[in-house]
Amino acid sequence: MSPSDDTVRVRVDEHILQLSNLDKVLYPETGFAKRDVIDYYSRIAPVMLPHLAGRPLTLRRYPNGVDGKSFFEKNAPIHKPTWVRTVRLPVPGSTMNREEIDFLVIENLAGMVWVANLAGLELHTPQWTVGPRGAVKGTDLLVFDLDPGAPAGIAQCQEVACLLRDELAADGLTAYPKTSGSKGMQVSVPIRPADPGRTSDYARTLAGQLARKHPKLITAEMAKAVRPGRIFVDWSQNNTAKTTICVYSLRARPEPRVSTPVTWEEVEHEKSLNFTAPDVLERVERLGDLHAGALDASTSLPG
């Protein structure tokens, strides 16, 4: 892509895409433009695509940048290319009064580039997948979202992540930490596909146990009144209707932060766990996919 061109046609694998408004700045504080967003998602695709595979996608689009209005998009745009996969799924209780929605399923580089060109900065996915013909499979990922209530911050999130890791290990489960790319952290646990009600109950029970053991540090209650100074271990992310920011996704912060996989050593010892797109590309080149283990859904929930 030439820096002087604002709209170009490019070949990505066997597909032709038209990329527009490449010079539009989407992160004003740093000058990170749409061309930089496309470049990031193109380069991170080899490690990100396995985490998107089979997962119906919810986009959060920022057509005028992170300082402008945004919107969540679950239903595939009507102008999508025919080669972009969709899966039609029921959406009971939809605010748009729809019974079904055609979700995007992004599984190749061309799809990643196309989404980036929509200014789809944030990519959110559920904890379950669909099969090749669209059949919904069981939950294969437990997620705990660690949300700090001020004045608690990332340091307390790191402490709670380690406590959570140890509780999960006692149940024979392996946990993988990542930053949210915003103010908190998330812990992901791959499991053999299971009934979503069972996984949700397990997550809620475990969060409650942690809160009872560490009442001054942790809460498992959603009420905002009890959160100040504590870390809310949000077990509700395991509801089948909810999504979580996908690993390696950009976030709509003043700078192009990324939901970044980290090592447990970093969680235990590092004081700053904020990573931007350039940081993450360098980390992947050096460390590979630290979240690759989260794709191994072979361990069953206890009990």
Residue frames relative to the residue before (quaternion, step in Angstrom):
aa qw qx qy qz dx dy dz
M 1.0000 0.0000 0.0000 0.0000 0.00 0.00 0.00
S 0.3420 -0.7362 0.5480 0.2019 3.56 -0.83 0.96
P 0.5361 -0.6525 0.4261 0.3245 3.63 -0.89 0.89
S 0.6764 0.5067 -0.3015 0.4414 3.60 1.14 -0.53
D 0.6339 0.5285 -0.3345 0.4549 3.56 1.23 -0.30
D 0.2435 -0.7875 0.5506 0.1320 3.56 -0.90 0.93
T 0.7600 0.1477 -0.1236 0.6207 3.56 1.24 -0.34
V 0.0530 0.8077 -0.5815 0.0818 3.56 -0.73 1.06
R 0.3231 -0.6814 0.6138 0.2333 3.49 -1.34 0.39
V 0.0216 -0.8064 0.5902 -0.0296 3.54 -0.82 1.02
R 0.3431 -0.6929 0.5882 0.2370 3.53 -1.26 0.51
V 0.0350 -0.7644 0.6438 -0.0049 3.55 -0.86 1.05
D 0.7775 -0.1141 -0.0109 0.6184 3.52 -0.25 1.32
E 0.7918 -0.2781 0.1856 0.5111 3.63 -0.66 -0.97
H 0.6260 0.5606 -0.3261 0.4330 3.61 1.24 0.09
I 0.3026 -0.7208 0.5966 0.1817 3.54 -1.20 0.69
L 0.0413 -0.7959 0.6040 -0.0070 3.58 -0.80 1.03
Q 0.2666 -0.7225 0.6124 0.1787 3.52 -1.19 0.65
L 0.1402 -0.7988 0.5841 0.0331 3.55 -0.62 1.18
S 0.1058 -0.8367 0.5374 -0.0021 3.55 -0.74 1.08
N 0.8377 0.2105 -0.1546 0.4797 3.54 -1.34 0.38
L 0.1294 0.8545 -0.4948 0.0910 3.54 1.03 0.79
D 0.7059 0.4638 -0.2703 0.4620 3.58 1.09 -0.61
K 0.4447 0.6893 -0.4682 0.3284 3.59 1.24 -0.02
V 0.3389 -0.7451 0.5412 0.1924 3.56 -0.77 1.07
L 0.1829 -0.8113 0.5510 0.0688 3.57 -0.65 1.13
Y 0.7317 0.2429 -0.1735 0.6128 3.58 1.30 -0.34
P 0.2410 -0.8422 0.4607 0.1429 3.60 0.27 1.27
E 0.6343 0.5663 -0.3480 0.3948 3.58 0.97 -0.77
T 0.7907 0.2800 -0.1392 0.5264 3.58 1.09 -0.67
G 0.4763 -0.6848 0.4355 0.3385 3.60 1.23 -0.19
F 0.3717 0.7312 -0.4843 0.3046 3.58 1.29 0.30
A 0.1719 -0.8369 0.5183 0.0377 3.56 -0.42 1.29
K 0.7133 -0.4340 0.3129 0.4527 3.54 -1.29 0.10
R 0.6166 0.5397 -0.3624 0.4440 3.60 0.99 -0.70
D 0.6430 0.5124 -0.3237 0.4682 3.60 1.10 -0.64
V 0.6083 0.5373 -0.3395 0.4754 3.57 1.11 -0.71
I 0.6648 0.4921 -0.3000 0.4752 3.58 0.90 -0.93
D 0.6434 0.5201 -0.3213 0.4607 3.58 0.95 -0.85
Y 0.6528 0.5114 -0.3247 0.4547 3.59 0.91 -0.88
Y 0.7124 0.4508 -0.2851 0.4561 3.60 0.72 -0.99
S 0.5993 0.5470 -0.3622 0.4587 3.60 1.12 -0.56
R 0.7332 0.4423 -0.2379 0.4584 3.56 0.87 -0.95
I 0.6903 0.4574 -0.2840 0.4834 3.61 1.11 -0.60
A 0.4317 0.7540 -0.4255 0.2532 3.59 1.27 -0.35
P 0.6457 0.5446 -0.3688 0.3879 3.67 0.77 -0.79
V 0.7479 0.3539 -0.2282 0.5132 3.61 1.02 -0.67
M 0.6655 0.5163 -0.3147 0.4376 3.61 1.12 -0.51
L 0.6143 0.6022 -0.3593 0.3619 3.58 0.95 -0.82
P 0.6378 0.5202 -0.3647 0.4355 3.67 0.88 -0.65
H 0.6700 0.4845 -0.2988 0.4765 3.60 1.14 -0.57
L 0.6567 0.4729 -0.3040 0.5027 3.60 1.28 -0.26
A 0.5199 0.6968 -0.4015 0.2881 3.56 1.14 -0.65
G 0.8544 0.1258 -0.1224 0.4890 3.55 -0.83 1.06
R 0.6309 0.5386 -0.3400 0.4430 3.60 1.24 0.01
P 0.4257 -0.6959 0.5159 0.2614 3.60 -0.67 1.09
L 0.3049 -0.8142 0.4826 0.1056 3.52 -0.75 1.13
T 0.1192 -0.7211 0.6745 0.1045 3.51 -1.21 0.72
L 0.2216 -0.7826 0.5725 0.1028 3.55 -0.73 1.11
R 0.1238 -0.7124 0.6722 0.1590 3.50 -1.28 0.45
R 0.1461 -0.8414 0.5200 0.0159 3.51 -0.35 1.34
Y 0.1251 -0.7766 0.6169 0.0260 3.53 -1.11 0.87
P 0.1114 -0.8564 0.4986 0.0752 3.62 0.47 1.14
N 0.7666 0.2929 -0.1793 0.5426 3.60 1.14 -0.52
G 0.6977 -0.4891 0.2608 0.4538 3.54 1.15 0.61
V 0.7092 -0.5011 0.3084 0.3885 3.53 -1.31 0.31
D 0.6551 0.4908 -0.3210 0.4764 3.59 1.20 -0.32
G 0.6419 0.5216 -0.3174 0.4639 3.58 1.28 -0.18
K 0.7053 -0.4272 0.3387 0.4532 3.53 -1.31 -0.15
S 0.1497 -0.7722 0.6123 0.0798 3.52 -1.16 0.69
F 0.0699 -0.7835 0.6118 0.0829 3.54 -1.29 0.18
F 0.4275 -0.6579 0.5579 0.2705 3.51 -1.23 0.67
E 0.0731 -0.7918 0.6060 0.0217 3.54 -1.01 0.83
K 0.1085 -0.7960 0.5949 0.0243 3.53 -0.58 1.22
N 0.6981 0.4484 -0.2678 0.4897 3.56 0.93 -0.90
A 0.5127 -0.6646 0.4454 0.3116 3.58 -0.82 0.97
P 0.5136 -0.6397 0.4627 0.3362 3.64 -0.90 0.83
I 0.5459 -0.6460 0.4212 0.3274 3.57 -1.00 0.79
H 0.6865 0.4780 -0.2816 0.4700 3.58 1.18 -0.48
K 0.3557 0.7519 -0.4996 0.2420 3.61 1.18 0.22
P 0.5557 -0.5878 0.4578 0.3688 3.60 -1.12 0.56
T 0.5876 -0.6047 0.4064 0.3521 3.57 -1.09 0.64
W 0.6742 0.5187 -0.3025 0.4299 3.57 1.12 -0.59
V 0.5461 0.5776 -0.4192 0.4387 3.62 1.23 -0.06
R 0.4096 -0.7456 0.4725 0.2302 3.56 -0.64 1.11
T 0.0305 -0.7578 0.6505 0.0407 3.54 -1.17 0.70
V 0.1354 -0.7541 0.6342 0.1040 3.53 -1.30 0.38
R 0.3134 -0.7590 0.5458 0.1665 3.57 -0.84 1.01
L 0.0241 0.8154 -0.5717 0.0881 3.53 -0.65 1.20
P 0.5272 -0.6196 0.4687 0.3441 3.60 -1.13 0.56
V 0.0939 -0.7798 0.6175 0.0422 3.55 -1.12 0.73
P 0.1164 -0.8263 0.5482 0.0559 3.60 0.36 1.19
G 0.8158 0.2285 -0.1821 0.4990 3.55 -0.96 0.88
S 0.2781 0.7892 -0.5089 0.2020 3.59 1.20 0.36
T 0.4704 -0.6795 0.4906 0.2762 3.56 -1.00 0.86
M 0.6705 0.4731 -0.2899 0.4925 3.58 1.27 -0.33
N 0.4522 -0.7154 0.4250 0.3212 3.58 1.31 0.25
R 0.4268 0.6590 -0.4959 0.3710 3.55 1.00 0.86
E 0.3770 -0.7111 0.5434 0.2387 3.55 -1.10 0.68
E 0.7893 0.1034 -0.0404 0.6039 3.55 1.18 -0.61
I 0.1410 -0.7684 0.6190 0.0806 3.55 -1.26 0.53
D 0.3510 -0.7005 0.5803 0.2221 3.53 -1.14 0.71
F 0.1481 -0.8153 0.5577 0.0473 3.56 -0.21 1.29
L 0.4554 -0.6347 0.5479 0.2994 3.52 -1.21 0.58
V 0.0625 -0.7359 0.6704 0.0705 3.53 -1.24 0.59
I 0.1385 -0.8287 0.5411 0.0365 3.57 -0.30 1.27
E 0.0585 0.8413 -0.5265 0.1077 3.54 -0.50 1.21
N 0.7612 0.2711 -0.2136 0.5490 3.61 1.18 0.29
L 0.7095 -0.4823 0.3180 0.4037 3.52 -1.32 0.36
A 0.6416 0.5291 -0.3387 0.4400 3.59 0.91 -0.82
G 0.6404 0.5169 -0.3248 0.4660 3.58 1.01 -0.75
M 0.6266 0.5333 -0.3329 0.4606 3.58 1.02 -0.76
V 0.6665 0.4941 -0.3011 0.4700 3.58 0.91 -0.92
W 0.6424 0.5273 -0.3253 0.4510 3.58 0.96 -0.83
V 0.6538 0.5002 -0.3083 0.4767 3.60 0.95 -0.85
A 0.6472 0.5169 -0.3229 0.4579 3.59 0.93 -0.86
N 0.6516 0.5195 -0.3176 0.4524 3.59 1.02 -0.74
L 0.6146 0.5246 -0.3405 0.4807 3.60 1.26 -0.34
A 0.4028 -0.6851 0.4728 0.3805 3.59 1.32 -0.13
G 0.2945 0.7231 -0.5474 0.3012 3.54 1.03 0.91
L 0.1169 -0.8511 0.5090 0.0537 3.54 0.32 1.25
E 0.7919 0.2631 -0.1266 0.5363 3.57 0.88 -0.94
L 0.1408 -0.7828 0.6046 0.0427 3.55 -0.92 1.03
H 0.0765 -0.8148 0.5743 -0.0199 3.56 -0.52 1.25
T 0.0734 -0.8145 0.5754 -0.0061 3.58 -0.92 0.94
P 0.4744 -0.6499 0.5042 0.3135 3.60 -1.22 0.46
Q 0.5776 -0.5974 0.4369 0.3443 3.56 -1.32 0.08
W 0.6745 0.4110 -0.2823 0.5445 3.58 1.24 0.42
T 0.3155 -0.7506 0.5542 0.1729 3.54 -1.28 0.35
V 0.3311 -0.6829 0.5968 0.2602 3.51 -1.39 0.03
G 0.4962 -0.6648 0.4774 0.2897 3.54 -1.18 0.61
P 0.7643 -0.3825 0.2589 0.4500 3.59 -1.29 0.00
R 0.7472 0.3530 -0.2068 0.5238 3.61 1.12 -0.63
G 0.6594 -0.5590 0.2972 0.4055 3.58 1.23 0.31
A 0.4440 0.6836 -0.4733 0.3340 3.60 1.23 0.08
V 0.4162 -0.7116 0.5121 0.2412 3.56 -0.93 0.95
K 0.2468 -0.7689 0.5776 0.1197 3.54 -0.88 1.04
G 0.6573 -0.5121 0.3753 0.4061 3.57 -1.30 0.17
T 0.6601 -0.4848 0.3914 0.4195 3.54 -1.31 0.20
D 0.0651 -0.8185 0.5706 0.0172 3.59 -0.79 0.99
L 0.7402 0.3005 -0.1990 0.5677 3.56 1.28 0.23
L 0.2107 -0.7266 0.6418 0.1250 3.53 -0.93 0.99
V 0.0477 -0.7955 0.6036 0.0224 3.58 -0.98 0.80
F 0.0911 -0.7531 0.6502 0.0435 3.53 -1.04 0.91
D 0.1849 -0.7815 0.5907 0.0788 3.55 -0.67 1.15
L 0.1888 -0.7963 0.5698 0.0748 3.58 -0.63 1.15
D 0.0415 -0.8354 0.5440 -0.0666 3.52 -0.25 1.37
P 0.2580 -0.8084 0.5080 0.1481 3.61 -0.40 1.16
G 0.2362 -0.7339 0.6187 0.1508 3.54 -1.06 0.81
A 0.4801 -0.6875 0.4554 0.2991 3.61 -0.58 1.13
P 0.5447 -0.1490 -0.8241 -0.0446 1.51 -2.11 1.42
A 0.3894 0.6905 -0.5151 0.3259 3.63 1.17 0.23
G 0.0702 -0.8130 0.5780 0.0056 3.55 -1.11 0.66
I 0.8244 -0.2519 0.1632 0.4800 3.53 -1.25 -0.46
A 0.5987 0.5684 -0.3751 0.4216 3.63 1.03 -0.66
Q 0.6718 0.4700 -0.2965 0.4898 3.59 0.98 -0.82
C 0.5916 0.5519 -0.3650 0.4607 3.61 1.10 -0.62
Q 0.6470 0.5192 -0.3153 0.4609 3.56 0.97 -0.86
E 0.6412 0.5221 -0.3204 0.4621 3.58 0.98 -0.82
V 0.6823 0.4774 -0.2865 0.4737 3.57 0.91 -0.92
A 0.6008 0.5623 -0.3617 0.4382 3.60 1.02 -0.72
C 0.6672 0.4938 -0.3032 0.4680 3.59 0.97 -0.81
L 0.6290 0.5182 -0.3297 0.4765 3.58 1.03 -0.74
L 0.6526 0.5099 -0.3027 0.4717 3.55 1.00 -0.85
R 0.6145 0.5532 -0.3355 0.4514 3.58 0.99 -0.85
D 0.6921 0.4889 -0.2861 0.4474 3.57 0.87 -0.95
E 0.6297 0.5197 -0.3319 0.4724 3.60 1.05 -0.73
L 0.6604 0.5031 -0.3021 0.4685 3.56 0.97 -0.86
A 0.6345 0.5355 -0.3272 0.4512 3.58 1.01 -0.83
A 0.6223 0.5457 -0.3372 0.4486 3.57 1.06 -0.72
D 0.6980 0.4161 -0.2526 0.5253 3.57 1.24 -0.48
G 0.5900 -0.6186 0.3500 0.3831 3.57 1.26 0.28
L 0.5734 0.5969 -0.3693 0.4225 3.58 1.25 0.32
T 0.3115 -0.7501 0.5610 0.1600 3.55 -1.11 0.77
A 0.2045 -0.8057 0.5516 0.0694 3.55 -0.79 1.07
Y 0.1653 -0.7705 0.6120 0.0667 3.54 -1.16 0.79
P 0.2385 -0.8104 0.5208 0.1235 3.61 -0.56 1.13
K 0.0483 0.7628 -0.6448 -0.0042 3.52 -1.27 0.51
T 0.5032 -0.5969 0.5117 0.3586 3.53 -1.23 0.38
S 0.4862 -0.6348 0.4966 0.3378 3.56 -1.19 0.39
G 0.4362 -0.6665 0.4759 0.3729 3.56 1.21 -0.53
S 0.6716 0.3940 -0.2767 0.5631 3.55 1.34 -0.03
K 0.8080 -0.2820 0.1905 0.4809 3.61 -0.64 -1.02
G 0.7667 0.3770 -0.1914 0.4832 3.60 1.16 -0.34
M 0.4513 -0.6390 0.5390 0.3124 3.53 -1.26 -0.58
Q 0.1806 -0.7474 0.6218 0.1488 3.52 -1.37 0.19
V 0.1851 -0.7491 0.6275 0.1045 3.52 -1.20 0.66
S 0.1402 -0.8048 0.5759 0.0317 3.55 -0.73 1.15
V 0.0951 -0.7952 0.5988 0.0081 3.55 -1.02 0.87
P 0.2639 -0.7715 0.5534 0.1701 3.62 -0.47 1.11
I 0.0065 -0.7960 0.6048 -0.0255 3.56 -0.98 0.87
R 0.5887 -0.5218 0.4622 0.4093 3.53 -1.28 0.36
P 0.5847 -0.6124 0.3756 0.3768 3.64 -0.78 0.95
A 0.0022 0.8138 -0.5741 0.0897 3.52 -0.79 1.15
D 0.6688 -0.4706 0.3831 0.4295 3.53 -1.32 0.23
P 0.4934 -0.7012 0.4185 0.2996 3.62 -0.72 0.97
G 0.5991 0.5589 -0.3700 0.4380 3.57 1.08 -0.54
R 0.6512 0.5188 -0.3068 0.4612 3.55 1.05 -0.79
T 0.6745 0.4841 -0.3079 0.4646 3.58 0.90 -0.84
S 0.6387 0.5225 -0.3274 0.4604 3.57 1.01 -0.77
D 0.6496 0.5116 -0.3141 0.4665 3.59 0.97 -0.85
Y 0.6405 0.5247 -0.3256 0.4566 3.57 0.96 -0.85
A 0.6700 0.5010 -0.3036 0.4559 3.60 0.87 -0.95
R 0.6605 0.5051 -0.3127 0.4592 3.57 0.94 -0.84
T 0.6532 0.5137 -0.3155 0.4582 3.58 0.94 -0.86
L 0.6722 0.5006 -0.2998 0.4557 3.58 0.91 -0.91
A 0.6404 0.5141 -0.3257 0.4685 3.59 0.97 -0.83
G 0.6488 0.5199 -0.3130 0.4591 3.58 1.00 -0.81
Q 0.6295 0.5342 -0.3293 0.4581 3.57 1.00 -0.80
L 0.6576 0.5075 -0.3070 0.4645 3.56 0.93 -0.89
A 0.6552 0.5213 -0.3129 0.4484 3.57 0.96 -0.87
R 0.6616 0.4948 -0.3129 0.4685 3.60 1.00 -0.75
K 0.6635 0.5001 -0.3009 0.4681 3.59 1.07 -0.69
H 0.8042 0.1610 -0.0432 0.5705 3.59 1.05 -0.79
P 0.0215 -0.8763 0.4809 0.0161 3.61 0.73 1.05
K 0.6623 0.5026 -0.3227 0.4523 3.61 1.09 -0.50
L 0.7257 0.4271 -0.2218 0.4918 3.55 1.24 -0.48
I 0.8158 0.2341 -0.0550 0.5260 3.57 0.99 -0.91
T 0.0163 -0.7442 0.6655 0.0555 3.50 -1.26 0.61
A 0.2414 -0.7498 0.5982 0.1473 3.53 -1.19 0.66
E 0.5388 0.6182 -0.3926 0.4165 3.57 1.32 0.21
M 0.4684 -0.7105 0.4605 0.2525 3.55 -0.98 0.87
A 0.5257 0.6594 -0.4146 0.3421 3.60 1.13 -0.54
K 0.4561 -0.7163 0.4603 0.2587 3.58 -0.71 1.09
A 0.5769 0.6223 -0.3733 0.3750 3.58 1.13 -0.58
V 0.7304 0.4165 -0.2434 0.4836 3.60 1.11 -0.58
R 0.5710 0.6606 -0.3556 0.3334 3.60 1.23 -0.10
P 0.5414 0.6401 -0.4384 0.3240 3.69 0.92 -0.59
G 0.8332 0.1758 -0.1610 0.4989 3.55 -0.85 1.04
R 0.7020 0.4089 -0.2596 0.5221 3.58 1.28 0.01
I 0.4116 -0.6434 0.5744 0.2943 3.50 -1.39 0.15
F 0.2713 -0.7429 0.5920 0.1548 3.56 -0.75 1.06
V 0.2032 -0.7531 0.6160 0.1098 3.56 -0.64 1.15
D 0.1638 -0.8342 0.5239 0.0521 3.53 -0.04 1.35
W 0.1589 -0.8098 0.5641 0.0262 3.52 -0.24 1.37
S 0.5723 0.6499 -0.3635 0.3434 3.59 1.21 -0.53
Q 0.4785 0.6684 -0.4416 0.3596 3.61 1.23 -0.17
N 0.6331 0.5529 -0.3250 0.4335 3.58 1.24 -0.33
N 0.4028 0.6682 -0.4893 0.3898 3.56 1.29 0.25
T 0.5256 -0.6759 0.4104 0.3138 3.60 -0.81 0.94
A 0.6621 0.5111 -0.3132 0.4497 3.61 1.15 -0.49
K 0.6615 0.5186 -0.3071 0.4462 3.59 1.24 -0.25
T 0.2166 -0.7533 0.6071 0.1310 3.52 -1.29 0.48
T 0.2354 -0.7418 0.6120 0.1406 3.53 -1.35 0.38
I 0.5922 -0.5599 0.4239 0.3950 3.57 -1.09 0.61
C 0.4216 -0.7199 0.4930 0.2468 3.57 -0.81 1.01
V 0.5705 -0.5706 0.4584 0.3726 3.55 -1.12 0.65
Y 0.8071 0.2276 -0.2518 0.4830 3.56 -1.06 0.98
S 0.4785 0.6582 -0.4588 0.3568 3.60 1.21 0.06
L 0.4868 -0.6024 0.5463 0.3188 3.53 -1.23 0.59
R 0.2213 -0.7401 0.6137 0.1633 3.54 -1.31 0.35
A 0.4780 -0.6681 0.4964 0.2805 3.56 -1.21 0.59
R 0.2506 0.7339 -0.5740 0.2629 3.52 0.34 1.33
P 0.7062 -0.4391 0.2946 0.4709 3.65 -1.16 0.14
E 0.7508 0.2069 -0.1495 0.6093 3.59 1.14 -0.63
P 0.5895 -0.6210 0.3809 0.3488 3.61 -1.11 0.54
R 0.0056 -0.8154 0.5765 -0.0518 3.55 0.39 1.27
V 0.2490 -0.7639 0.5872 0.0984 3.50 -1.30 0.58
S 0.4478 -0.6202 0.5622 0.3141 3.56 -1.19 0.60
T 0.0518 -0.8809 0.4634 -0.0806 3.50 -0.03 1.44
P 0.3923 -0.6907 0.5443 0.2700 3.61 -0.86 0.85
V 0.0926 -0.7897 0.6063 0.0155 3.54 -1.02 0.86
T 0.5095 -0.6186 0.4933 0.3382 3.55 -1.28 0.31
W 0.5942 -0.5575 0.4245 0.3949 3.57 -1.20 0.37
E 0.5807 0.5633 -0.3812 0.4474 3.58 1.13 -0.51
E 0.6435 0.5007 -0.3197 0.4826 3.58 1.02 -0.78
V 0.6331 0.5313 -0.3346 0.4526 3.59 0.97 -0.82
E 0.7013 0.4843 -0.2659 0.4505 3.56 0.97 -0.85
H 0.8427 0.2672 -0.0793 0.4605 3.58 0.94 -0.84
E 0.6595 0.5311 -0.3342 0.4139 3.63 1.03 -0.60
K 0.3749 -0.7406 0.5182 0.2060 3.57 -1.03 0.81
S 0.7650 0.2423 -0.1499 0.5776 3.59 1.19 -0.45
L 0.0118 -0.8026 0.5957 -0.0297 3.54 -0.76 1.09
N 0.4009 0.6835 -0.5012 0.3477 3.56 0.95 0.91
F 0.0011 0.8121 -0.5806 0.0576 3.55 -0.68 1.12
T 0.2620 -0.7507 0.5882 0.1474 3.56 -1.00 0.87
A 0.7484 -0.4079 0.2757 0.4444 3.56 -1.32 0.19
P 0.6773 0.4669 -0.3270 0.4652 3.67 0.78 -0.82
D 0.6051 0.5557 -0.3515 0.4489 3.59 1.04 -0.74
V 0.7002 0.4912 -0.2766 0.4381 3.55 0.83 -1.04
L 0.6257 0.5245 -0.3471 0.4615 3.59 0.98 -0.73
E 0.6499 0.5002 -0.3114 0.4801 3.58 1.01 -0.78
R 0.6491 0.5210 -0.3188 0.4534 3.59 0.97 -0.85
V 0.6635 0.4998 -0.3153 0.4589 3.60 0.90 -0.86
E 0.6297 0.5263 -0.3358 0.4623 3.58 0.99 -0.76
R 0.7300 0.4351 -0.2238 0.4772 3.56 1.02 -0.84
L 0.8188 0.2835 -0.0972 0.4896 3.58 0.90 -0.98
G 0.4193 -0.6771 0.4909 0.3533 3.59 1.19 -0.40
D 0.6919 -0.4479 0.3534 0.4424 3.56 -1.27 -0.39
L 0.2571 -0.7956 0.5329 0.1303 3.58 -0.24 1.27
H 0.6856 0.4656 -0.2779 0.4857 3.59 1.23 -0.34
A 0.3481 0.7708 -0.4841 0.2245 3.61 1.24 0.12
G 0.6208 0.5681 -0.3458 0.4152 3.59 1.03 -0.69
A 0.5941 0.5810 -0.3601 0.4240 3.59 1.18 -0.49
L 0.6087 0.5473 -0.3518 0.4540 3.59 1.28 -0.13
D 0.6024 0.5757 -0.3440 0.4329 3.58 1.28 -0.23
A 0.0042 -0.8395 0.5413 -0.0465 3.56 0.23 1.30
S 0.3448 0.7721 -0.4639 0.2643 3.57 0.61 1.15
T 0.6440 0.5161 -0.3241 0.4624 3.61 1.24 -0.14
S 0.3552 -0.7607 0.5072 0.1950 3.57 -0.76 1.03
L 0.5591 -0.5566 0.4871 0.3747 3.55 -1.23 0.47
P 0.5262 -0.6349 0.4450 0.3494 3.60 -1.03 0.62
G 0.7469 0.4363 -0.2952 0.4058 3.52 -1.24 0.45
